[in-house]
Amino acid sequence: MTQSALEQEAVRKIAQWKIALTLHDRGVLLGFFLSLFPIFPVAFFGLILSLLNISLWKKGKLGSYDKNLAFKGAILGFINTLIGVFILFLIMHLVSGFDWRVNQILLFEKLSKYLEWLMNIRSSNKKISV
């Protein structure tokens, strides 16, 4: 049975990717792959690993071949960390009924009550002159 042209191309690409992956440092690959997931702690760990790999590259301990993957991992890690925090906030908002508008109103009410209480304490501490 002969392979189709699409199957031959897919096998060739997979072989190229396998060779390219073996050329990179394992720490750089781990940082890059962790940066791909928009789940908050995972992407954040990928960002930290990628930033550490960039610092190692600047010190000359990593080859120039790993530089691009480390920079791409840092950028993806930053973006996916922001997306993960946003998704976490949305989940928190939906599950617990957390509403920023209500909290803003309550914050101003509590702040005004605190200032009123503080002013009453200061005015009551003044000596009354007769």
N, C-alpha and C positions, 0 to 999 in steps of 0.2 A: 504494500500500500504506500502510495506516495503522499508526501505532505503537501498541503496547500501553500500558496505563497504567503497567506496571512499567518499560518502556523509557523512557517520557516522564519518569518520576520519576528514573530513573538519570541521564539526560541533564541534567536540571535540577540534581541534586545535584553532578554533575561540574562544571557551569558555576559553581555557587556556590563550590565548593572552589577552582577556578581563580582566581576573583575574589578570594577570601580570601587565597590564596597570594601574589598580586601586591601585596597591601597590606602584607605583612610585609617586614621587612628581610632581605636574603639571608643575613647572618651568623646571625641568629636562626633562620632556617629550616634552615641547615646544621647548627647546633648541635643543634636539635631532632631532625632526621632522623638524625644520627649517634648520638644518644642512644637511638634505637629498637632498635639491634642489640645483642644480648647477647654480642658478641664483645669480649674484653677491651680491646685498644687502641682500637678504634673507639668504644665506649661511653665510654671515658675521655676521648678527644678531644672527644666531644660534651658531656661534663660540663664540661670546661675551657672550651669555647666558650660554653656556657650561663652559666657563672659569670662569664665576661668580659662577656657581654651584660647580665647583671644589674648588674654594676658600671657599665657604660655607661648603663644606665637610671637608676641612682641618681645619676649625674653629670648627668643631663638630656639626654644625647646620643641616646637612643632614645625613641620615643613610648610612651605608656601602652598602646597597642594591642599592642606587642611584649612587654610585661611578663609577661603570663600564659603566653605560649608559651615565654619564656625560663625561667620558674620551672618549668613542666612539663618542659622539657628537662633542667633540672638534677636534678629528682627522678628522672626516668626514667634519666638518665645514671648517677646514683648507684646505683640499684637494678640496672641492667643491668651496671654495672661489677662489682658484687658477684657477680652471677650469672655473669659472664664469668670472673672469677677462680676461682670455685668449679668451673666447667666445665674451666678450664685445669688446676686441681689434680686433678680426676678423670681427665683425660686423662693427666697426668703420672703419676698413681698406677697407671693401667691399663697404660701403655706401659712404664714403667721398673720396675715392681714396688715402687714407693716405698710403704713402710708405716710409718705413724706409731707403731704399737705397738712394732714392732721398734726403731725409732729411739729411742723413749723408754727402752726397756730398755738399749740400747747406750749412750745418753747417761749413764744412772745408773752403768753399769759403768765407763765411761771417766772419769766424774767421781770415782768412788770410787778408781780406780787412780791418778788424778792426785793426789788428796788423800793417798793412802798414800805415793806417791813424794815429795810435798812434805814430809810429816812425817818421812820417812826422811832427807831432806837436812838438815832442821833439827836432827834428833837427832844426825846425824853431825858437824855443825859445832860441837857443844858440846865444850868442853875437858874432857878427862878429868883429874880430880884424883887424885893418888896419895897 
